Amino acid sequence: MGDLARIFKAYDVRGVVPDELDEETAEAVGAAFAEVTGAATVVTAHDMRASSRPLAGAFARGVTSRGADVVDVGLGSTDMLYYASGSLGLPGVMFTASHNPARYNGMKMCRAGAVPIGGDSGLTEIRDRAAELLASGTAGGAPAGGPGSGTVSRLDLLRGYADHLRTLVDLSGIRPLRVVVDAGNGMGGHTVPVVFDGLPLELTALYFELDGTFPNHEANPIEPENLRDLRKAVLDAGADIGLAFDGDADRCWVVDERGESVSPSAITALVAVRELAKHPGAAIIHNLITSRGVPEIVADHGGRPVRTRVGHSFIKAEMARTNAVFGGEHSAHYYFRDFWFADTGMLAALHVLAALGEQHRPLSEIVADYARYAASGEINSTVADQDAATARVRAMFAGRDGVTFDELDGMTVSGPGWWFNLRPSNTEPLLRLNAEAADEIQMAAIRDDVLAAVRS
């Protein structure tokens, strides 16, 4: 039996298999999911991890024990599960641990229309009901007087998912491009060949074999070390662009023709400008550690920039509230109104390919138009007392001219031509620093001052 208190996080379920998450637990969560949502039918998908299919099967047993049906779409990326939930109008569950190591697995849950289920929107109730079922030993059997057993059916949605994405971005007229994709042995190896099929793209595939042990490198492109093979392959192939997906292929990282990483802030601004061309005056979401260039560029193109806290639940909620056409995060999550306000790295990749293929400039020149400032990237510091370290930084900057403080998410400090954000991790004794300034020298000075205070 798994440990529900440990594995139910703020936005999803995540834990070590089988110590924290096992089939008995998944079955109880399935029964609880059916009861709490009241769903008549639930759609499921799973990634390539060895434990994913068994966990999905156990979850389905729990759902069907409550009289509800399950539509199993089998192997898929997380954004393919969102497509299933949105297109079928069903609540859904994706079995994945994203970029976490092989011993982990988890569940991402949503209501019909890909509306996320988090701690304040049903996840806590599902956890508590699953705990009751486990304690009473009634997770698997149909409750007395219940409706009887539901059914499980299979449905292949991969082609429908690919076709839908390609209706949202017109790639028919682009010039031929050489593209390297590193799937990291994750679900990009399943989805990319179908999405790219028939497009004028010469594809070099790295690590497309589905393997949940991740034998080549972690499927986490935000870590520079995991981009080393992609950067080399781009240079070796003389490619126009490199793309890296994480384990469940809902995030996409971009590398230019020089093998250099492209900031997700620049990608956010680029896609925002493309979406604003179709939807003039629309709202664009950016989180508070995205480059200040993003809201500036959005405003320059007649859009309405909207700032949020870090985290997909805040982004998605603000997307729905403002009817925003697009949203981007520093972590390479990209959200689209045309995709049920959900995140899809694949759709962002298609936008970048279209922008590149519609002109003859190299990608490095194109994205330079969207990179206005020098940024530190996210730097983590291990600290025993997060509050005390934050207080030291506040005291260091409080007396400086023109400095303002903002506590929407952690502490954001702004001054003439620079800003930084210092946020505590919710799960580890870490402080996360992001700094930006008009030039590299000023950024480095601010960064080093903050780190000195944090680590003193």
N, C-alpha and C positions, 0 to 999 in steps of 0.2 A: 504494500500500500504506500502510495506517495505522500509527500508532505505538502498539503495544500497551502499552508501559511507561507512556505518558502517559494513555491512555484507560481503563485498568482501575484503578478506584478501590477503596476499601475495601469498598463494598457494591454497586457497579453499574459500568456502562461509560458513559463520557461524553466527548465530544470534538467538535471542530470538523469539519464535513463540507465538502469531502472531504479536507482536509489531514491530519487525524488519524484519521478514521473514514470508510472508503469501502466500496463493495460487495464488493470483493475481501476486505477484512478481515472484513466481516459474514459472508461465505460460509465463511471459515476458522473463525470463532467458531461458526457453526452446526454444522460438522462436528465441532469439538472438543466442543461441548455434547452432541451425540449420543453421542460416544465416552465422555466422562467420566461422564455420568449413566446411560449404558446404556439410555436411554429407547427404547421401541418407537414411541411417539407423543409429539409435542411440540405444545402449543397456543401460538399467537402472536396478538398484537394490536398495533395501532400508533395513534399520535396523528395530528394533522392536518398535521404539518410536510411540506413537499414531499419531503423526503428519506426520510420514514418508510416509505412503501410500498416503494420500491426497496430499502431496506436490509432490510426484512422479507422481501422476495422473495429477496434474495441469501442471507440466513440460511437460508431454507427450502431453497434449493438445496444448501447445505452439509449440512443435516440429512438430506435425502433421499438424498444421495450416500453416506451411511452405512447406507442400508437402512431408516431410520426414516421414519415418516409425520408429516405436519404437518397440524394442524387450525387453519385460519386464520379467526379470528373478525372480521377486518377492523378498521374503526375502533372504538376503545374507549378508555375511561379506564383508568388503572392498576388501580383497584379492580375494574373489570370483568374485567381479565385474572386477578386473584386469584379472582374468582367462577368464571371458566372453569377455572382450575387446581383449585380446590376441588371444584366440582360434577362435573367430569369425571374427577378423580383423575389429572391429568396434569401433568408439569413444564411450565413456561410461560416465555415471554419477551415483555416489553412493550417496544416501540420508542418511546422518548420521551426528551426532555431536560427534562421537567417545566417549570419556570419559566425555564429558561435562554434566552438570546436565540436568534433564528431560525437562526443559523449553526450551532448545536449540535444534536447528536442523541445517542442512547445506547440502552442496553438495561438493563432491570431483570429479573433472572432469579429463578426459584423452582423448587423441586421440587414433586412432586405434593402437593396439599393446601395450596398457597400457602406452603410452608416456604421462607424466603428463602435464597438462595445468596449468600454473602459471601466475603471473602478467606480466612477460616478454615474455610469449608464448601463448597469446590469452585471458587470463582471463580479462585483462583490456578492451579489445575490446568487449568482451561479456557483461561486466558491462555497458559500455557506450551505447551499442546498446539497452540493456534492459531498460536503463533509458530513451532513446528516445521513445521506444515503450510505456512505462508507461505514459510518458508525453503526448503522442499523442492519447492514448487510443486505440492503434491498436495491442496490444500484442496477443489477442486471435483470431481475425478474419483473414482469409487468405488475403494477400495483393492483391490489385487490379491487375488483369492480372496474378495472381500467378498460381501455378500448381495445386491448389486444395488440398484436405485433404489427409494426409497420414493415415496409419493404425497402430493399436497397436496389437501385438501378444504376447502370453505368451510362455516362454520356461523354463523348469526345468533343471538347470545345476548343481545341488548340487552333484549328483553322478559323473558326469563328472569331476567336480572340485576335488572331493576326489580321484578318480582314477588317475587323472593326478599327484597329489602330491605324491601318492604312487608309481608311476613309477620313481620318482626322488630319493627316499630313499628306500633301500631294508631292510624291517623289517621282512622278512620271517623266518630268522634263529635266531632271538633274543630269549633270555630266557624269561619266563613269568615275567611280572612286575606288581606291584601294583602302580596304578597311581591315584592321586587325581587331579581333574580339577575344578577350580573355574571360572565359566563363568560370574559371576557378573550380572546375569540376562540379559546378552548381547548375541551377535550373536554366541559366542562359544557354547551356548546351542543348537543351530541349526546345526552347522557344525561338532562339535567334534564327536557326535554319529555316523555319517556317515563315517567320515575319519577314526575313530578307529575301525569301524565294522570289525570283523573277525581277528583282530590282537591279539597276546597273551598278552592282557592287562586286568587286573582286575580293572575296573574303579569305583571310588567313585566320584559321581557327586554332586557338590555344586552349587546351584542357576542356574540350567539349564532352569528354566521357563523364557520365554521371557517376560520381563516387563520393559518398558522404564521409569518407575518411580524409578527404582533401589532401591527396598525396603530394601535390606540387607546392601549394602555399595556401594560407588561410584565404577564404573567399570573402575578404574584407578590404575593398579597394581604398578605403580612407587611410590605411596605413601605407606609407610610401614603399616599404619593403615588398609589399604584395603587388606592386606595379612594375617591379624591376624587369620581369620577363616580357611584359607588354611593351615597355619602353624600348627594350632591345629589339623586339620583333618589328616594331614600327620602323625603326631605323634600318634594320636589315632588309625589310621588304620595300623600302622607299614608299611607305604608305602615307595616305593623306590624313589618316586619323586612327586613333586607337580607342577602344571602348572596353571597360572592365565592369562586370556585374558582380554583385555579392551573391551569397549562397542561394537565396530565394529569388534573386533577379528582380527585386523591386527597386534597387538603387543602381545607378549607372555613373561611372567615373569616366572622364574624357581626357585623352592624351593627344597633344597636337603632333604635327608632322616632324617636329624636332625631338620628339620623345619627352616633351615637358608636360607636366600636369596642368590642366586648365582648372582654375578655381570654380567650384560650384556656384559662387556668386556671379561670375561672368556668364556661366551657362544660364543661371536664373534670369539675368538681364537680357541675354540674347533671346531666350524663349519668350520672355515677357513682351519684348518689342514685336515679335512675330504674332503673338496672340492679340496685342493691342491693334495691330494692323487690321485684324478681322473683327475686333470688338472695341471700337474707339471709346475711350473714357471709362473702361472697365476697371474694377479693383484688382490689384495684384498683391498677394500676400508675401511678406518676407519676414523671417524671424530676426530677433534683435541682434544676432551676431553675424548676420549677413552683411556684406560690404555696404557702406553708406552710398556707394555708387549705384546700388540697385534702386533705392527709392528716387534718387536724383534722375536716373535714366528713365524710370517709369514716368515721372512727372514731366520730363522733357518730351515724352511721346504721348502726352495727354492722358495718361492713366492716373489712377488713384492708388498710391502706395499705402498699404495697411500693415502695421508692425505688430508682431505677436511674440509670445514667449516661445522658447525652444520646445519642440515635441510635436509629434504628428497629431495628437488629440486636440491640441490648441490650434494648429494649422487648419485641420479639417473643420473644427467648429467655427472658426472665423471665416473660412471659405464659404460655408453654408450661410452664415449670418449676413455676409456682405455680397453674396452671389459672385464672388471673385472668379475671374476666368482662369487664373493660374496662381500657383504659389511655389516657392522654392526654399530649400533649407541648405545650410552649409554642409550637411552630411550627405548631400547628393540625393535627397528625396525630392521629387517634383510632383506636384498635384495639379489636376486639371478638372475644370468644371465639366468638360465634355466626357470625362471618365468618372462620373458620379462623385466628383470632388475627391477622388482617391489618388494615391500616389502610384506612378508607373514610370520607372526609369527607362523602359523601352520606348515609350512615347516621347520622352525628352530626347533620347538618342536619335529618333527619327527626325525631330525638329532640327537637331544639330546637323545631321546628314543633309537635310534639305537646304539649310542655310549655306552649308559648304558647297553643295553641288549646284546651287543656283548662280554661283559666281566663280571666278577663276583665281581669286586670292587664296593663299594658304590659310589654314585654320588659325595659325598663330597671329596673323595680321587681323583676321576677322575678330577674334576674341579680344585683341588689344583695344578695340573700340569700347569694350565693356569693362575694362579693368582700369579704374581711375586711381586707385590708392595702393599703398604697400601694406600687406597684411602679414601677421605673425603665424597664422594657422593656429589650431588649438593646442595649447601646451598644458599638460597636467602636472600638478605638484602634489605629492603626498604630504599631508599635514595632520598633526594630531588634533588640532582644534581649528576647525574651519572658521568659526566666528571670530576667534582672536586674530587669525591671520588676515581676515577681511577687514577687521577694525584697524590693524596696522596700516593696511593700504589706504583706507579712508583717511586716517590721520596724516599720512604722507602727502596726500593730494588736496586736503581740505583748505589749506592756506594759499593755494596757487591761484593766480588771477584767471578769471574767466572760466573756472571749473564748475561743472554742474554734476549732480548725482541723480541716478534714476534706479529704482529697485523693482522694476517690472518682473525681472527674472535674475536673481543674484544682484550684483551691483554693477551698473554701467556708469562709467566716469567719462565725461566729455570735456575737451578743452579746445583751444584754438588749433584747428587742423588735425586733431587726433581724437581717438576714443579707445576705451578698452572695456571689456566685460569680464567680471570674475564671478563664476558660478560654482556652487558646491555640487558635487555628485550626490545623487539620492541614494546610491548603493555602496559607495566606496569612500574612504577618507581622503578624497581628492578635491582640489580646487582647479577649475578649468579656466584658463586665460585665453582670450582672443583680443588682439590689439590691432589697430589700423591707424595709419597716418598718411600725410600727404606724400612722404618719401621714405625710403628705406632707412635713412639715418635717424629721422625723427621717430619712426616706428620702433627701431631697435632701442633707442634711449628710453622710451616709455616702457617697452617690454621688460628691459633689464631692471628698471626701477621697481616695477611691480613684483617681478620674481625675487628680487633681493629682499623686499619686505615680506613676501609670502613665506620665503624659505629661511628667514633669519631665526 
